[in-house]
C-alpha cells in the first residue's frame, strides 16, 4: 500500500481527494493529511500564482516526509475585482481562513456591482511531487457568478456565495451541492482528475 500525502489540514479537502482516489479505483493508494505525519516546518506560500504556491507546499511535504505529496492552492478570481482575491483568497480579510470575514468583505466590495458583472471563477492548481523530484502541476477552473448573500451550509470558503454556470447546479450555490455533485463540477475536482494517471503510476 502506497501512502500519498495531501499537504493540508483541511478535512474537507482531504475527504475530496480520498473520494477522487476511490472513484478512480486506486486501491493501492492511501491518502494521508498533515495531521497523520510527524510535524515539520511548513514553508510560507510566497508564490505569485496558484501553481507556484502548490509547488512550494508539495515540494516541502515530499522533502520532509519522503512520501509522494499532493498540494492544492486554490481561490476565487472575481472579474469585477481584476481577478482578486486570487492567491490571497484565504486571507482576504486579513485573517487566514476566516471564511465569514472573507465573505463579508467580498460582498461589501461587490455591493454596487450589478448581477450581470458579478462573474468569476474558482481556480485550483494541484501539484504532485515525488521524493525522487518528479513534478506534475495541473489546473482546474470553475466558472460562475457571485450572489449577494450566502446560501447553503456545505463546502467552505466562498462556496456559499458562488453559483456555478453549470446547468447541473440548477442555480444552487456550491455550498448547496452534495459532495459528489461538487466533485464532478468543481475546480479542484477537475484538477485532481488530471492527476489520476500520475497517481495510478504510484499505486
BALOBA-1460 file (C-alpha; in Angstrom, 3 decimals):
// residues 203
<rec num="1" residu="x" x="0.000" y="0.000" z="0.000"/>
<rec num="2" residu="x" x="1.477" y="3.332" z="-1.090"/>
<rec num="3" residu="x" x="0.837" y="6.365" z="1.084"/>
<rec num="4" residu="x" x="0.330" y="9.737" z="-0.581"/>
<rec num="5" residu="x" x="0.444" y="12.895" z="1.486"/>
<rec num="6" residu="x" x="-2.025" y="15.707" z="0.914"/>
<rec num="7" residu="x" x="-0.290" y="18.815" z="2.242"/>
<rec num="8" residu="x" x="-3.348" y="20.176" z="4.015"/>
<rec num="9" residu="x" x="-5.081" y="20.109" z="7.374"/>
<rec num="10" residu="x" x="-8.395" y="20.915" z="5.732"/>
<rec num="11" residu="x" x="-10.557" y="17.874" z="6.448"/>
<rec num="12" residu="x" x="-12.899" y="18.666" z="3.551"/>
<rec num="13" residu="x" x="-10.037" y="18.834" z="1.037"/>
<rec num="14" residu="x" x="-8.709" y="15.545" z="2.404"/>
<rec num="15" residu="x" x="-12.110" y="13.908" z="2.045"/>
<rec num="16" residu="x" x="-12.366" y="15.258" z="-1.502"/>
<rec num="17" residu="x" x="-9.048" y="13.727" z="-2.589"/>
<rec num="18" residu="x" x="-9.967" y="10.439" z="-0.933"/>
<rec num="19" residu="x" x="-13.252" y="10.384" z="-2.891"/>
<rec num="20" residu="x" x="-11.384" y="11.043" z="-6.146"/>
<rec num="21" residu="x" x="-8.905" y="8.234" z="-5.416"/>
<rec num="22" residu="x" x="-11.734" y="5.841" z="-4.520"/>
<rec num="23" residu="x" x="-13.767" y="6.751" z="-7.616"/>
<rec num="24" residu="x" x="-10.721" y="6.097" z="-9.804"/>
<rec num="25" residu="x" x="-10.304" y="2.633" z="-8.290"/>
<rec num="26" residu="x" x="-6.814" y="3.383" z="-6.970"/>
<rec num="27" residu="x" x="-6.982" y="0.722" z="-4.286"/>
<rec num="28" residu="x" x="-3.216" y="0.666" z="-3.826"/>
<rec num="29" residu="x" x="-3.129" y="4.253" z="-2.545"/>
<rec num="30" residu="x" x="-3.850" y="5.579" z="0.920"/>
<rec num="31" residu="x" x="-4.242" y="9.341" z="1.252"/>
<rec num="32" residu="x" x="-2.988" y="10.909" z="4.490"/>
<rec num="33" residu="x" x="-3.007" y="14.513" z="5.664"/>
<rec num="34" residu="x" x="-0.529" y="16.668" z="7.547"/>
<rec num="35" residu="x" x="-2.070" y="15.614" z="10.849"/>
<rec num="36" residu="x" x="-1.190" y="11.981" z="10.024"/>
<rec num="37" residu="x" x="2.580" y="12.512" z="9.679"/>
<rec num="38" residu="x" x="5.252" y="13.923" z="12.004"/>
<rec num="39" residu="x" x="5.124" y="17.706" z="12.072"/>
<rec num="40" residu="x" x="7.648" y="19.636" z="10.021"/>
<rec num="41" residu="x" x="8.238" y="23.337" z="9.342"/>
<rec num="42" residu="x" x="5.930" y="24.420" z="6.549"/>
<rec num="43" residu="x" x="7.319" y="26.906" z="4.077"/>
<rec num="44" residu="x" x="5.414" y="30.182" z="3.601"/>
<rec num="45" residu="x" x="3.276" y="30.465" z="0.491"/>
<rec num="46" residu="x" x="5.148" y="33.289" z="-1.206"/>
<rec num="47" residu="x" x="4.257" y="32.469" z="-4.811"/>
<rec num="48" residu="x" x="2.513" y="34.961" z="-7.083"/>
<rec num="49" residu="x" x="0.418" y="32.234" z="-8.723"/>
<rec num="50" residu="x" x="-1.627" y="29.245" z="-7.590"/>
<rec num="51" residu="x" x="0.845" y="26.955" z="-9.369"/>
<rec num="52" residu="x" x="3.862" y="28.388" z="-7.548"/>
<rec num="53" residu="x" x="2.214" y="28.048" z="-4.146"/>
<rec num="54" residu="x" x="1.059" y="24.474" z="-4.838"/>
<rec num="55" residu="x" x="4.616" y="23.514" z="-5.770"/>
<rec num="56" residu="x" x="6.049" y="25.162" z="-2.643"/>
<rec num="57" residu="x" x="3.754" y="23.051" z="-0.453"/>
<rec num="58" residu="x" x="4.206" y="19.808" z="-2.404"/>
<rec num="59" residu="x" x="8.000" y="20.080" z="-2.520"/>
<rec num="60" residu="x" x="8.140" y="20.808" z="1.204"/>
<rec num="61" residu="x" x="5.910" y="17.853" z="2.072"/>
<rec num="62" residu="x" x="7.762" y="15.374" z="-0.138"/>
<rec num="63" residu="x" x="11.147" y="16.508" z="1.153"/>
<rec num="64" residu="x" x="10.132" y="16.357" z="4.824"/>
<rec num="65" residu="x" x="8.270" y="13.031" z="4.789"/>
<rec num="66" residu="x" x="9.726" y="11.014" z="1.923"/>
<rec num="67" residu="x" x="6.187" y="10.471" z="0.613"/>
<rec num="68" residu="x" x="4.724" y="11.474" z="-2.735"/>
<rec num="69" residu="x" x="2.948" y="14.712" z="-1.938"/>
<rec num="70" residu="x" x="-0.098" y="16.386" z="-3.456"/>
<rec num="71" residu="x" x="-0.750" y="20.044" z="-2.691"/>
<rec num="72" residu="x" x="-3.531" y="22.311" z="-3.826"/>
<rec num="73" residu="x" x="-3.589" y="26.072" z="-3.943"/>
<rec num="74" residu="x" x="-6.931" y="27.475" z="-4.854"/>
<rec num="75" residu="x" x="-9.041" y="30.563" z="-4.650"/>
<rec num="76" residu="x" x="-11.666" y="32.760" z="-6.183"/>
<rec num="77" residu="x" x="-10.913" y="35.118" z="-9.078"/>
<rec num="78" residu="x" x="-13.645" y="37.752" z="-9.444"/>
<rec num="79" residu="x" x="-13.899" y="39.511" z="-12.799"/>
<rec num="80" residu="x" x="-15.011" y="42.869" z="-11.357"/>
<rec num="81" residu="x" x="-12.017" y="42.835" z="-8.983"/>
<rec num="82" residu="x" x="-9.489" y="42.147" z="-11.752"/>
<rec num="83" residu="x" x="-9.005" y="38.536" z="-10.659"/>
<rec num="84" residu="x" x="-8.772" y="39.164" z="-6.950"/>
<rec num="85" residu="x" x="-8.870" y="37.812" z="-4.238"/>
<rec num="86" residu="x" x="-6.864" y="35.220" z="-6.249"/>
<rec num="87" residu="x" x="-3.937" y="33.769" z="-4.299"/>
<rec num="88" residu="x" x="-4.975" y="35.949" z="-1.339"/>
<rec num="89" residu="x" x="-8.415" y="34.310" z="-1.107"/>
<rec num="90" residu="x" x="-7.884" y="32.535" z="2.229"/>
<rec num="91" residu="x" x="-6.620" y="35.716" z="3.926"/>
<rec num="92" residu="x" x="-8.571" y="38.370" z="2.005"/>
<rec num="93" residu="x" x="-9.926" y="39.932" z="5.205"/>
<rec num="94" residu="x" x="-6.501" y="39.878" z="6.854"/>
<rec num="95" residu="x" x="-7.082" y="36.749" z="8.939"/>
<rec num="96" residu="x" x="-6.148" y="33.459" z="7.298"/>
<rec num="97" residu="x" x="-9.048" y="31.036" z="6.969"/>
<rec num="98" residu="x" x="-11.738" y="33.337" z="8.412"/>
<rec num="99" residu="x" x="-14.437" y="32.355" z="5.928"/>
<rec num="100" residu="x" x="-17.143" y="34.575" z="7.380"/>
<rec num="101" residu="x" x="-14.950" y="37.685" z="7.359"/>
<rec num="102" residu="x" x="-13.670" y="36.930" z="3.862"/>
<rec num="103" residu="x" x="-17.199" y="36.504" z="2.532"/>
<rec num="104" residu="x" x="-18.402" y="39.676" z="4.235"/>
<rec num="105" residu="x" x="-15.539" y="41.701" z="2.777"/>
<rec num="106" residu="x" x="-16.139" y="40.336" z="-0.718"/>
<rec num="107" residu="x" x="-19.849" y="41.137" z="-0.542"/>
<rec num="108" residu="x" x="-19.014" y="44.664" z="0.572"/>
<rec num="109" residu="x" x="-16.624" y="45.133" z="-2.327"/>
<rec num="110" residu="x" x="-19.252" y="43.948" z="-4.798"/>
<rec num="111" residu="x" x="-22.126" y="45.860" z="-3.223"/>
<rec num="112" residu="x" x="-22.575" y="48.247" z="-6.170"/>
<rec num="113" residu="x" x="-21.733" y="45.714" z="-8.893"/>
<rec num="114" residu="x" x="-24.799" y="44.665" z="-10.932"/>
<rec num="115" residu="x" x="-25.676" y="40.989" z="-11.311"/>
<rec num="116" residu="x" x="-24.512" y="40.800" z="-14.925"/>
<rec num="117" residu="x" x="-20.985" y="41.854" z="-13.909"/>
<rec num="118" residu="x" x="-20.556" y="39.535" z="-10.928"/>
<rec num="119" residu="x" x="-18.868" y="36.732" z="-12.851"/>
<rec num="120" residu="x" x="-15.830" y="34.892" z="-11.587"/>
<rec num="121" residu="x" x="-14.145" y="31.543" z="-11.304"/>
<rec num="122" residu="x" x="-12.813" y="29.224" z="-8.677"/>
<rec num="123" residu="x" x="-9.284" y="28.182" z="-9.673"/>
<rec num="124" residu="x" x="-7.273" y="25.239" z="-8.357"/>
<rec num="125" residu="x" x="-3.690" y="24.341" z="-9.095"/>
<rec num="126" residu="x" x="-2.684" y="20.872" z="-7.869"/>
<rec num="127" residu="x" x="0.934" y="19.774" z="-7.715"/>
<rec num="128" residu="x" x="2.244" y="16.247" z="-7.273"/>
<rec num="129" residu="x" x="5.885" y="15.930" z="-6.224"/>
<rec num="130" residu="x" x="7.599" y="12.589" z="-5.637"/>
<rec num="131" residu="x" x="10.564" y="12.002" z="-3.306"/>
<rec num="132" residu="x" x="12.655" y="11.488" z="-6.450"/>
<rec num="133" residu="x" x="11.865" y="15.039" z="-7.504"/>
<rec num="134" residu="x" x="9.376" y="14.367" z="-10.302"/>
<rec num="135" residu="x" x="6.860" y="17.215" z="-10.521"/>
<rec num="136" residu="x" x="3.434" y="17.476" z="-12.138"/>
<rec num="137" residu="x" x="1.226" y="20.571" z="-11.952"/>
<rec num="138" residu="x" x="-2.341" y="20.753" z="-13.272"/>
<rec num="139" residu="x" x="-5.035" y="23.434" z="-13.198"/>
<rec num="140" residu="x" x="-8.815" y="23.366" z="-12.965"/>
<rec num="141" residu="x" x="-11.270" y="26.235" z="-13.325"/>
<rec num="142" residu="x" x="-14.964" y="26.530" z="-12.400"/>
<rec num="143" residu="x" x="-16.888" y="29.484" z="-13.824"/>
<rec num="144" residu="x" x="-19.877" y="31.027" z="-12.116"/>
<rec num="145" residu="x" x="-21.213" y="34.190" z="-10.525"/>
<rec num="146" residu="x" x="-21.225" y="35.748" z="-7.073"/>
<rec num="147" residu="x" x="-24.621" y="36.113" z="-5.402"/>
<rec num="148" residu="x" x="-25.468" y="38.892" z="-2.944"/>
<rec num="149" residu="x" x="-25.943" y="36.768" z="0.183"/>
<rec num="150" residu="x" x="-24.644" y="33.404" z="1.444"/>
<rec num="151" residu="x" x="-26.685" y="30.280" z="0.772"/>
<rec num="152" residu="x" x="-26.020" y="26.719" z="1.896"/>
<rec num="153" residu="x" x="-24.158" y="25.045" z="4.739"/>
<rec num="154" residu="x" x="-21.886" y="22.607" z="2.894"/>
<rec num="155" residu="x" x="-18.464" y="23.361" z="1.487"/>
<rec num="156" residu="x" x="-16.122" y="26.024" z="2.821"/>
<rec num="157" residu="x" x="-14.501" y="29.304" z="1.834"/>
<rec num="158" residu="x" x="-16.536" y="31.244" z="-0.706"/>
<rec num="159" residu="x" x="-18.805" y="28.292" z="-1.578"/>
<rec num="160" residu="x" x="-21.959" y="29.928" z="-0.110"/>
<rec num="161" residu="x" x="-21.558" y="32.908" z="-2.479"/>
<rec num="162" residu="x" x="-20.726" y="31.061" z="-5.708"/>
<rec num="163" residu="x" x="-23.372" y="29.846" z="-8.154"/>
<rec num="164" residu="x" x="-21.775" y="27.703" z="-10.894"/>
<rec num="165" residu="x" x="-22.652" y="28.267" z="-14.543"/>
<rec num="166" residu="x" x="-23.200" y="24.509" z="-14.936"/>
<rec num="167" residu="x" x="-26.780" y="23.565" z="-15.736"/>
<rec num="168" residu="x" x="-26.405" y="20.602" z="-13.358"/>
<rec num="169" residu="x" x="-26.119" y="23.002" z="-10.418"/>
<rec num="170" residu="x" x="-29.612" y="24.302" z="-11.102"/>
<rec num="171" residu="x" x="-28.921" y="27.747" z="-9.693"/>
<rec num="172" residu="x" x="-27.676" y="26.394" z="-6.372"/>
<rec num="173" residu="x" x="-24.546" y="27.713" z="-4.725"/>
<rec num="174" residu="x" x="-21.515" y="25.470" z="-4.339"/>
<rec num="175" residu="x" x="-22.428" y="25.190" z="-0.650"/>
<rec num="176" residu="x" x="-25.839" y="23.762" z="-1.590"/>
<rec num="177" residu="x" x="-24.403" y="20.914" z="-3.692"/>
<rec num="178" residu="x" x="-23.925" y="17.389" z="-2.394"/>
<rec num="179" residu="x" x="-20.251" y="16.343" z="-2.157"/>
<rec num="180" residu="x" x="-20.468" y="14.040" z="-5.191"/>
<rec num="181" residu="x" x="-22.088" y="16.797" z="-7.247"/>
<rec num="182" residu="x" x="-19.376" y="19.256" z="-6.274"/>
<rec num="183" residu="x" x="-16.597" y="16.746" z="-7.074"/>
<rec num="184" residu="x" x="-17.978" y="16.286" z="-10.584"/>
<rec num="185" residu="x" x="-18.111" y="20.016" z="-11.338"/>
<rec num="186" residu="x" x="-15.567" y="21.831" z="-9.200"/>
<rec num="187" residu="x" x="-12.222" y="23.383" z="-9.986"/>
<rec num="188" residu="x" x="-10.445" y="21.048" z="-7.567"/>
<rec num="189" residu="x" x="-12.309" y="18.027" z="-8.869"/>
<rec num="190" residu="x" x="-11.207" y="18.902" z="-12.407"/>
<rec num="191" residu="x" x="-7.597" y="19.385" z="-11.340"/>
<rec num="192" residu="x" x="-7.450" y="16.212" z="-9.243"/>
<rec num="193" residu="x" x="-8.967" y="14.206" z="-12.100"/>
<rec num="194" residu="x" x="-5.997" y="15.261" z="-14.241"/>
<rec num="195" residu="x" x="-3.643" y="13.870" z="-11.576"/>
<rec num="196" residu="x" x="-5.275" y="10.423" z="-11.569"/>
<rec num="197" residu="x" x="-2.975" y="8.901" z="-14.260"/>
<rec num="198" residu="x" x="0.085" y="10.077" z="-12.303"/>
<rec num="199" residu="x" x="-1.327" y="8.765" z="-9.021"/>
<rec num="200" residu="x" x="-2.113" y="5.448" z="-10.707"/>
<rec num="201" residu="x" x="1.564" y="5.113" z="-11.610"/>
<rec num="202" residu="x" x="2.382" y="5.304" z="-7.880"/>
<rec num="203" residu="x" x="-0.108" y="2.637" z="-6.794"/>
